[in-house]
Amino acid sequence: MTFSLTLVIIVATCIVSFIGLSNRDVINKLIFYPPAIQQNKEWYRFFSHGLIHADIGHLFFNMFALYSFGETLERFFGALFGNAGYVIYLLFYVSALAISSIPTYLKQKNNSSYMSLGASGAISAVVFAVIMLIPTSKLGILFLPIDIPAFIFGILYVALSAYLDKRGTGNINHSAHLFGALYGIVFIILVCQIGNYPLLTNFIGQIKDYISPSKAANPFE
């Protein structure tokens, strides 16, 4: 059986999340709370909030998305860098938790009523890294019986996240979704440059082939 770092992350997240659902003290200690970072220097909260979730539905949705996209990205890093790919993948996921939360921290660091939790920022980064690799793969929209190309889904997702973040309504951290997605794009471009993989050439070629069918490079064919 092939080792899966994605499954390790999922299992660890589920264990801590289930503990948190039955113990509010765990939630309070791990939740992303900008004033605690600002005043008490509890920098670990940039990372720990990704291990807890608001409820079973929130946990299931995030972990299902991570399972669906994470293993594809993990295999790609492994093919490009060998065993070092596991380190790069873990570094990517963990750093995405923090980087996707920085704009929220800067905005809310003095807001004592603001808290957020969940791994959505990191998962957005994973999803968009995969979209860059396979932009014409079909993605379903939850609860709707339609599939759309991944690059179109990505455009809609970024636009909607930016709009909802600007409105500032609801209790979902749309900023983390948006900046997680952008971080995923930047990270995969840089990693592919280091690994001499023609990401942008393949990305453009696949989209051109989708718009005007011809033989285009697909990294998973």
N, C-alpha and C positions, 0 to 999 in steps of 0.2 A: 504493500500500500504506500503510495507516494505521500510524503509529508506535506501538510498544508498549513502554512502559517496563518492563512485566512481563517481556517477553522479554529486554530488556537486563539486568535483574537476574538472570534465569536463566542467561544466557550467562556473565556475569561470575562468578557463583557456581560454575558448572560448571568454568570455566577454573581458578580458584583451588583448587577442591576436587581436581581431577585432578592439579594440581601438588603439592598436599599429600599425596595418596595415594602419590606416588613420592618424597617428600622430607619426612622426619620433622622436619627443622629448621623447615620452613614451618608444620607443625602446631604445634610447640612455641611458635613465635613468635605465632601467631594464636589459639590455643585459649583458652577461658574458664578462667582459673586465678586464683581469688579471692586467694590470698596474693600473687601478683605485682601485683595491683591495689592491695591493701592496703599492701604494703611498698614497692613500687617505683613506685607511682602510674601503672601502665600502663593508663590508663583506656580506651585504644583497644580493649582486649579485650572490652569490653561490646558492641562492634560487629563486630569482626573474626571472632569465633567463628562468625558466621552465614555466612561465606564458605567454611568447611571442613566436611567430613563424614567419618564414620567409614569408610564403604565405599560401593560403587556403589549398593547397595540403599537405603541411608539417603539418599543424594543423589537418586536417582530418585523415591523416595516424596515427599520434600519439594518437589522441583521440579515434579512432576506436580500436587501439591495447589496449589502457587502458580500454575501455569498455569491450572488449572481454576477457581480463584476470583479470582485477581489481576486478570485482564483485565475481569471483571465490575465489580469495584470501581473499577478505573482508568477505565472508561467512565462510571461513575456520577459520579465526581469531575469528569471532563471535562464532562459534561452540566450539572453544578451550577456549576462555576467556570471553565469554558473552559480555556485553556492553564495557568492557575494550578492546575488540578486535578492536573497532573503533579507539581508541586512538593509539593502536599499529600499525594499518594499516596506519593512518595518519603520525605517527612518521616515519614509514618505508619509505613512499613515499617522505616526505619532506627531510629526512636525505639522501636518495638516490640521490636527486638532487645535494646536496653539495658534498657527498663523491665521486660520479662518476666524479666530476669536479676537484677534488684535483690534480690528476696527470697532467691535462691540465694546471692548475694554476701554478704548480711548474715549468713546462716546458716553459710557455709563459708569466710569470709575468713581464718580461721586454720587451715584444714584443708589441710595440705600434700599430702594424697593425693587431693584432689578436683579433677577437671577435667571440662569438658563442651564439646561442640561441636555445630554444626548450627544451622539457621535455624528450628527448630520453633516457638520462641516467637513469632517474627514471623509465621509462617504461620498459627499458631492465631489471631492477631489478625486477619489478613486473612479467614480462614474465618468468624470470628464476626461481623465487620463485614457480610459478605455475608448471613449468617443473619439478621441484624437487618433487612436490606433485603428479603429474600425468604424469610421463615420457613417457608413451606409447600412450598418446592421440595424435590424428592426427592433424598436422598443415599444412596448405596450404602455398605454396610459391607464393607470389604476382605475378600475370600475368601468372603463369604456372599452368596447370590443374592437379597438382599432390599433394598428401598429404604424409607426411613422419612422423614417430614417433617423438614426441617432443624432446626426448633425442638426437636423431640424428641431428635434426634441431639445437639444442643447441650447439653441438660439431662443426657443420659447421659454425654457427654464430660466436662463439668465435674465431675459427681459421681464418675466414675471417676478422673479426674486428681487430685481432692482426696483420694480414698481412697488411691490409690497413693503420692501424695506424703507422706501421713501415715504410711504403712507404712515408707517410706524404703528399699525394697528395689529391687534391680536397678540398672542403669547408665543409665537414662533419666531425664532431668531433667523430671519431671512437674510440678514447680513452675513451670517456664518455660511449659509448655503451659497450665496453669491461669491464670497471671497474664497471659499473652499473650491468652488468650480474653477475660478481663475487661477488659484494656486496649482490645481491639478494640471491645467494646461501648461503653465510655465514649467512645472517640475518635469513633466514628461518630455517636453521639448529639450530641456537642458540635459536630461539623462540620455536621450537618444543621440544628442550631439557627442556626448562623452563616449557612448558605445558605437559611434559611427553607423547609426541606423537612420536611413533616409525618411524620417517621420513625415516631414512636411511634404516631400515629394509624393509619398504614398497617400497622404491625406488628400491632397489636391487631386491626385490621379483617380482615387476611388470616387470622389464627388463628381469629377468630370465624367467618369464612366456611368455613374448613376443618372446624370442629366442627359448625357449622350452616349449610350452604351458602346463600349469597346473593351478591349482587354486591359484591365488596370491591375496594378499590384495590390495584393491583399496579403498581409503578413501572416495570416492563418490558413492560407491555401497550400 
